[in-house]
Amino acid sequence: MRRRVHQINGHKFMATYLRQPTYCSHCREFIWGVFGKQGYQCQVCTCVVHKRCHHLIVTACTCQNNNNKVEIAEQRFGINIPHKFSIHNYKVPTFCDHCGSLLWGIMRQGLQCKICKMNVHIRCQANVAPNCGVNAAELAKTLAGMGLQPGNISPTSKLVSRTTLRRQGKESIKEGNDVRVNSSNRPGIDNFEFIRVLGKGSFGKVMLARIKETGALYAVKVLKKDVILQDDDVECTMTEKRILSLARSHPFLTQLFCCFQT
């Protein structure tokens, strides 16, 4: 009898018996068990996860066929932040953050990302998703809190009411670890001096702006609310905001300064 295949974001997960100590590539915790099939492994890119974590995978499989790539490319949610791997010598036993197994050897056992310090086998480098600096576990929790499944995010998702999104936005500000800003001191459109247009798109434009008080320069993304509501893209907009808030550990990724509406 053929084993069941669980398809999530292009991954083809199947229950697998692990012959050596293995860590989950999603939550980074140890996969326990001796008898039976302890975890799920993608039959395409070989990443290993807990059974409880396989449906939380946010990144797409890097080894999927062209048809799946086109299908996922049509979705308006994606993560594409490449890693910068280099050969590394490990002085203590280290496990691969992709396939979860031990990095064997005495010297030059594997690769380490210069930015996020991710460790992988040399053979696993081509299969690693471009998610440098992104905490996949926290991102999955955020998506779950919005009522979204990481493996099924598309423009045709169910529209969340503006009242619900507004409440979630306030809760995320209260629970965040960033510097809190009082409502009276919160930046608004009057605090910025717009200099020029940097780029345009179907949803709006990006403008170069300067804060009048400090002179600091920022890129301001101006969105057309009527277009977003007509296309049922409120979820995508809120997801983009949360991604920028979560991926603050990457030094080369645009960081979110503030959000406001007029």
One Martini backbone bead per residue (centre of mass of N, CA, C, O) as a GRO file, in nm:
protein
  262
    1MET     BB    1   0.096   0.036   0.023
    2ARG     BB    2   0.071   0.362  -0.017
    3ARG     BB    3   0.182   0.647   0.089
    4ARG     BB    4   0.104   0.940   0.215
    5VAL     BB    5   0.069   1.265   0.066
    6HIS     BB    6   0.179   1.590   0.174
    7GLN     BB    7   0.082   1.902   0.033
    8ILE     BB    8   0.309   2.186   0.088
    9ASN     BB    9   0.424   2.429  -0.095
   10GLY     BB   10   0.540   2.173  -0.286
   11HIS     BB   11   0.558   1.974  -0.080
   12LYS     BB   12   0.630   1.607  -0.013
   13PHE     BB   13   0.504   1.456   0.249
   14MET     BB   14   0.638   1.177   0.446
   15ALA     BB   15   0.647   0.924   0.640
   16THR     BB   16   0.946   0.872   0.849
   17TYR     BB   17   1.227   0.684   0.922
   18LEU     BB   18   1.470   0.755   1.167
   19ARG     BB   19   1.821   0.653   1.202
   20GLN     BB   20   1.878   0.936   1.338
   21PRO     BB   21   1.936   1.208   1.489
   22THR     BB   22   1.673   1.468   1.471
   23TYR     BB   23   1.577   1.785   1.346
   24CYS     BB   24   1.363   2.038   1.307
   25SER     BB   25   1.330   2.282   1.047
   26HIS     BB   26   1.113   2.464   1.197
   27CYS     BB   27   1.146   2.449   1.538
   28ARG     BB   28   1.435   2.307   1.628
   29GLU     BB   29   1.345   2.038   1.740
   30PHE     BB   30   1.339   1.735   1.861
   31ILE     BB   31   1.287   1.408   1.728
   32TRP     BB   32   1.101   1.181   1.873
   33GLY     BB   33   1.181   0.837   1.872
   34VAL     BB   34   1.198   0.476   1.775
   35PHE     BB   35   0.926   0.383   1.685
   36GLY     BB   36   0.849   0.428   1.388
   37LYS     BB   37   0.736   0.731   1.242
   38GLN     BB   38   0.855   1.039   1.350
   39GLY     BB   39   0.844   1.190   1.061
   40TYR     BB   40   0.867   1.435   0.802
   41GLN     BB   41   0.952   1.408   0.445
   42CYS     BB   42   1.067   1.550   0.170
   43GLN     BB   43   1.091   1.403  -0.156
   44VAL     BB   44   1.254   1.655  -0.283
   45CYS     BB   45   1.430   1.840  -0.046
   46THR     BB   46   1.463   1.671   0.248
   47CYS     BB   47   1.303   1.789   0.460
   48VAL     BB   48   1.253   1.789   0.824
   49VAL     BB   49   0.960   1.716   1.030
   50HIS     BB   50   0.712   1.728   1.214
   51LYS     BB   51   0.390   1.632   1.217
   52ARG     BB   52   0.293   1.912   1.353
   53CYS     BB   53   0.464   2.100   1.120
   54HIS     BB   54   0.392   2.051   0.812
   55HIS     BB   55   0.141   2.271   0.798
   56LEU     BB   56   0.355   2.532   0.871
   57ILE     BB   57   0.486   2.574   0.608
   58VAL     BB   58   0.593   2.864   0.428
   59THR     BB   59   0.791   2.765   0.236
   60ALA     BB   60   0.890   2.674  -0.065
   61CYS     BB   61   0.982   2.443  -0.277
   62THR     BB   62   1.291   2.433  -0.458
   63CYS     BB   63   1.220   2.139  -0.636
   64GLN     BB   64   1.000   2.210  -0.808
   65ASN     BB   65   0.813   2.232  -1.062
   66ASN     BB   66   0.704   2.456  -1.297
   67ASN     BB   67   0.399   2.449  -1.234
   68ASN     BB   68   0.424   2.520  -0.930
   69LYS     BB   69   0.576   2.787  -0.968
   70VAL     BB   70   0.350   2.934  -1.118
   71GLU     BB   71   0.130   2.904  -0.902
   72ILE     BB   72   0.291   3.052  -0.671
   73ALA     BB   73   0.354   3.317  -0.829
   74GLU     BB   74   0.046   3.410  -0.831
   75GLN     BB   75   0.088   3.460  -0.558
   76ARG     BB   76   0.103   3.731  -0.294
   77PHE     BB   77   0.303   3.524  -0.142
   78GLY     BB   78   0.650   3.561  -0.032
   79ILE     BB   79   0.993   3.430   0.004
   80ASN     BB   80   1.314   3.617  -0.095
   81ILE     BB   81   1.605   3.545   0.100
   82PRO     BB   82   1.909   3.490   0.053
   83HIS     BB   83   2.176   3.315   0.128
   84LYS     BB   84   2.525   3.323   0.281
   85PHE     BB   85   2.737   3.083   0.213
   86SER     BB   86   3.003   2.908   0.403
   87ILE     BB   87   3.263   2.756   0.502
   88HIS     BB   88   3.272   2.548   0.808
   89ASN     BB   89   3.407   2.507   1.138
   90TYR     BB   90   3.324   2.268   1.385
   91LYS     BB   91   3.366   2.217   1.747
   92VAL     BB   92   3.074   2.110   1.759
   93PRO     BB   93   2.801   1.945   1.749
   94THR     BB   94   2.606   1.964   1.439
   95PHE     BB   95   2.303   2.047   1.284
   96CYS     BB   96   2.097   2.045   1.028
   97ASP     BB   97   1.849   2.292   0.924
   98HIS     BB   98   1.714   2.093   0.704
   99CYS     BB   99   1.751   1.763   0.762
  100GLY     BB  100   1.863   1.729   1.085
  101SER     BB  101   2.138   1.615   1.064
  102LEU     BB  102   2.455   1.545   1.106
  103LEU     BB  103   2.772   1.700   1.090
  104TRP     BB  104   3.019   1.546   0.947
  105GLY     BB  105   3.342   1.560   1.084
  106ILE     BB  106   3.632   1.769   1.147
  107MET     BB  107   3.634   1.940   0.877
  108ARG     BB  108   3.434   2.104   0.683
  109GLN     BB  109   3.121   2.004   0.737
  110GLY     BB  110   2.991   2.288   0.634
  111LEU     BB  111   2.744   2.545   0.622
  112GLN     BB  112   2.730   2.910   0.680
  113CYS     BB  113   2.550   3.180   0.742
  114LYS     BB  114   2.643   3.515   0.768
  115ILE     BB  115   2.365   3.621   0.881
  116CYS     BB  116   2.180   3.369   1.036
  117LYS     BB  117   2.352   3.097   1.102
  118MET     BB  118   2.298   2.873   0.913
  119ASN     BB  119   2.311   2.509   0.904
  120VAL     BB  120   2.457   2.299   0.642
  121HIS     BB  121   2.492   2.098   0.406
  122ILE     BB  122   2.630   2.081   0.102
  123ARG     BB  123   2.393   1.905  -0.024
  124CYS     BB  124   2.159   2.124   0.088
  125GLN     BB  125   2.189   2.405  -0.043
  126ALA     BB  126   1.992   2.378  -0.299
  127ASN     BB  127   1.727   2.322  -0.090
  128VAL     BB  128   1.722   2.592   0.035
  129ALA     BB  129   1.538   2.836   0.144
  130PRO     BB  130   1.475   3.190   0.091
  131ASN     BB  131   1.489   3.274   0.455
  132CYS     BB  132   1.661   3.500   0.558
  133GLY     BB  133   1.578   3.610   0.887
  134VAL     BB  134   1.330   3.414   0.914
  135ASN     BB  135   1.073   3.327   1.137
  136ALA     BB  136   0.878   3.066   1.070
  137ALA     BB  137   0.725   3.010   1.334
  138GLU     BB  138   0.616   3.301   1.383
  139LEU     BB  139   0.479   3.333   1.108
  140ALA     BB  140   0.279   3.097   1.143
  141LYS     BB  141   0.136   3.216   1.391
  142THR     BB  142   0.035   3.474   1.254
  143LEU     BB  143  -0.133   3.336   1.034
  144ALA     BB  144  -0.314   3.178   1.230
  145GLY     BB  145  -0.431   3.440   1.368
  146MET     BB  146  -0.563   3.519   1.071
  147GLY     BB  147  -0.677   3.241   0.939
  148LEU     BB  148  -0.420   3.111   0.798
  149GLN     BB  149  -0.268   2.902   0.566
  150PRO     BB  150   0.052   2.858   0.462
  151GLY     BB  151  -0.041   2.654   0.209
  152ASN     BB  152  -0.308   2.878   0.154
  153ILE     BB  153  -0.208   3.159  -0.011
  154SER     BB  154  -0.439   3.377  -0.170
  155PRO     BB  155  -0.652   3.596  -0.337
  156THR     BB  156  -0.908   3.383  -0.264
  157SER     BB  157  -0.932   3.441   0.009
  158LYS     BB  158  -1.082   3.517   0.284
  159LEU     BB  159  -1.230   3.795   0.392
  160VAL     BB  160  -1.141   4.028   0.623
  161SER     BB  161  -1.246   4.232   0.835
  162ARG     BB  162  -1.166   4.549   0.928
  163THR     BB  163  -1.216   4.516   1.231
  164THR     BB  164  -1.031   4.271   1.278
  165LEU     BB  165  -0.767   4.396   1.167
  166ARG     BB  166  -0.761   4.636   1.361
  167ARG     BB  167  -0.743   4.463   1.621
  168GLN     BB  168  -0.483   4.307   1.545
  169GLY     BB  169  -0.301   4.555   1.519
  170LYS     BB  170  -0.324   4.646   1.816
  171GLU     BB  171  -0.218   4.381   1.946
  172SER     BB  172   0.064   4.377   1.808
  173ILE     BB  173   0.160   4.642   1.942
  174LYS     BB  174   0.132   4.550   2.241
  175GLU     BB  175   0.312   4.269   2.205
  176GLY     BB  176   0.550   4.402   2.122
  177ASN     BB  177   0.918   4.480   2.145
  178ASP     BB  178   0.901   4.749   2.056
  179VAL     BB  179   0.873   5.069   2.037
  180ARG     BB  180   0.651   5.268   2.191
  181VAL     BB  181   0.377   5.472   2.072
  182ASN     BB  182   0.201   5.729   2.113
  183SER     BB  183  -0.078   5.857   1.972
  184SER     BB  184   0.024   6.159   1.980
  185ASN     BB  185   0.328   6.059   1.847
  186ARG     BB  186   0.230   5.950   1.593
  187PRO     BB  187   0.293   5.918   1.282
  188GLY     BB  188   0.223   6.121   0.993
  189ILE     BB  189   0.176   6.294   0.705
  190ASP     BB  190   0.278   6.572   0.844
  191ASN     BB  191   0.583   6.453   0.910
  192PHE     BB  192   0.622   6.457   0.598
  193GLU     BB  193   0.854   6.504   0.316
  194PHE     BB  194   0.801   6.485  -0.013
  195ILE     BB  195   1.018   6.431  -0.292
  196ARG     BB  196   0.982   6.141  -0.453
  197VAL     BB  197   0.941   5.894  -0.693
  198LEU     BB  198   1.044   5.547  -0.700
  199GLY     BB  199   0.759   5.390  -0.751
  200LYS     BB  200   0.521   5.180  -0.934
  201GLY     BB  201   0.182   5.036  -0.908
  202SER     BB  202  -0.127   4.884  -0.873
  203PHE     BB  203  -0.148   4.979  -0.551
  204GLY     BB  204   0.081   5.214  -0.599
  205LYS     BB  205   0.349   5.386  -0.421
  206VAL     BB  206   0.694   5.493  -0.390
  207MET     BB  207   0.838   5.726  -0.152
  208LEU     BB  208   1.045   5.986  -0.086
  209ALA     BB  209   1.112   6.077   0.259
  210ARG     BB  210   1.104   6.337   0.518
  211ILE     BB  211   1.159   6.417   0.833
  212LYS     BB  212   1.116   6.723   0.969
  213GLU     BB  213   1.267   6.701   1.248
  214THR     BB  214   1.532   6.501   1.160
  215GLY     BB  215   1.583   6.421   0.835
  216ALA     BB  216   1.500   6.146   0.783
  217LEU     BB  217   1.500   5.877   0.558
  218TYR     BB  218   1.220   5.737   0.366
  219ALA     BB  219   1.015   5.474   0.254
  220VAL     BB  220   0.692   5.526   0.114
  221LYS     BB  221   0.401   5.328   0.112
  222VAL     BB  222   0.134   5.383  -0.113
  223LEU     BB  223  -0.205   5.292  -0.083
  224LYS     BB  224  -0.498   5.176  -0.245
  225LYS     BB  225  -0.783   5.108  -0.085
  226ASP     BB  226  -0.989   5.054  -0.312
  227VAL     BB  227  -0.825   4.833  -0.460
  228ILE     BB  228  -0.792   4.635  -0.222
  229LEU     BB  229  -1.098   4.590  -0.170
  230GLN     BB  230  -1.179   4.492  -0.458
  231ASP     BB  231  -0.944   4.246  -0.450
  232ASP     BB  232  -0.917   4.113  -0.169
  233ASP     BB  233  -0.616   4.238  -0.018
  234VAL     BB  234  -0.599   4.265   0.296
  235GLU     BB  235  -0.434   4.018   0.381
  236CYS     BB  236  -0.176   4.083   0.220
  237THR     BB  237  -0.114   4.349   0.363
  238MET     BB  238  -0.091   4.235   0.655
  239THR     BB  239   0.128   4.026   0.590
  240GLU     BB  240   0.348   4.224   0.502
  241LYS     BB  241   0.365   4.370   0.772
  242ARG     BB  242   0.448   4.115   0.943
  243ILE     BB  243   0.706   4.044   0.792
  244LEU     BB  244   0.858   4.311   0.854
  245SER     BB  245   0.840   4.267   1.167
  246LEU     BB  246   0.987   3.976   1.181
  247ALA     BB  247   1.244   4.052   0.972
  248ARG     BB  248   1.470   4.222   1.163
  249SER     BB  249   1.749   4.038   1.148
  250HIS     BB  250   1.790   4.155   0.865
  251PRO     BB  251   2.014   4.394   0.736
  252PHE     BB  252   1.887   4.396   0.411
  253LEU     BB  253   1.600   4.449   0.516
  254THR     BB  254   1.324   4.606   0.523
  255GLN     BB  255   1.207   4.811   0.778
  256LEU     BB  256   0.959   4.882   1.001
  257PHE     BB  257   0.844   5.191   1.128
  258CYS     BB  258   0.541   5.258   1.015
  259CYS     BB  259   0.173   5.302   1.041
  260PHE     BB  260  -0.079   5.462   0.829
  261GLN     BB  261  -0.394   5.648   0.779
  262THR     BB  262  -0.636   5.863   0.576
   0.00000   0.00000   0.00000
